[in-house]
Amino acid sequence: MIAATAVVAAAAATGFVLIGSGEDDRAGTDPTKATSPPVSPNNPRGTDTETATVKGWKVVVNPSQGIAFDVPPQWALQSTSWVTYVSENDDPDDTPLIGMRAPAYLKEQWCTSDEDKGGTVEDTPLAVAGSRGNNGARSAEEIAGSDPRTWVYGQFTQPDKNKVRPGTVEPFTTNSGIKGSLGTAWSVGVERTQKCATNGKAWTFAFKNPQGDLASWSFFGAKGVIDEVPDETVRKIAATVRLYKDPSDS
């Protein structure tokens, strides 16, 4: 149930097949074999100079979708070419069910295990947030309803979809004035059959960008644990979602 992660070269992103409902980023690389483009260890985002809208927080930027948002200082930022996705556990092709680009992680090594005793240790983060394009979806409401359920299933409840509980989809406006839909989902009854198994939750804010394309921000994380990210914090992060323009395009 661990979210697979991989780094793909930005220039090659358009050559991959689509993820989920219209994602234009595809990662099909085993996370243990992925390599990252050279970046500064102190600044995985390269030359981004965005300023956080919440004092003391960090800015997360997805240049390919023109989206930025803020996260608390404890979160770790991945490079803008990093893709996080979930797939069916028994899928030999590791085909993504859903994914998002340029994510931020909270406690990347929150839980570490080698479930199949094959010698490969996998890390499970406490929480992840990122953004994606949703071209192909019919509406922001549809995305806000379906994406959280997919994240919860893929990350926490496989192979049982009956343990996923959908929340309501509500109108939501970010601090920068972007209007869209905010939806959530969570799991119930996940058994601790594996070391890192836990209930989880997910949130998605979906909207139309100025070009009329559908895009979204999503969060997923462990639920019912001592260090669970509070819903109030998730909403606060979602409220910071804003449009971003790469300075090099000016």
TAWOJO-V924749 format. One record per backbone hydrogen bond with DSSP energy under -0.5 kcal/mol. NH is the residue of the N-H (numbers start at 1). CO is the residue of the C=O. Records with the same first field share a line. If there is no record, write none. Layout:
BEGIN
NH->CO ; CO
END
This chain:
BEGIN
4->85
6->83
8->81
12->9
13->9 ; 10
15->12
16->13
19->23
20->96
22->20
23->19
33->30
34->30
40->43
43->40
46->43
47->45
48->45
55->53
57->54
58->71
60->69
61->59
62->67
63->61
65->62
66->62
67->62
68->242
69->60
71->58
75->72
76->105
78->103
82->79
83->6
84->100
85->4
86->98
88->95
91->88
92->90
94->91
97->86
98->86
100->84
101->131
102->82
104->129
105->76
106->127
107->105
110->107
111->124
113->122
117->114
121->119
122->113
124->111
125->123
126->106 ; 107
127->106
128->220
129->104
130->218
131->101
132->216
134->214
135->22
136->137
137->21 ; 134
143->139
144->140
145->141
146->142
147->143
149->145
150->146
151->147
152->148
153->149
154->150
155->151
156->152
157->152 ; 153
158->153
160->157
161->159
163->160
164->161
165->186
166->164
167->184
170->168 ; 182
172->180
174->178
175->239
176->241
177->174
180->172
181->206
182->170
183->204
184->168
185->202
186->165
187->200
188->163
193->191
197->194
201->221
202->185
203->219
204->183
205->217
206->181 ; 204
207->215
208->179
209->213
212->209
215->207
216->132
217->205
218->130
219->203
220->128
221->201
222->126
223->199
228->225
230->228
233->230
234->230
235->231
236->232
237->233
238->234
239->235
240->237
241->238
242->68
244->66
249->246
250->247
END
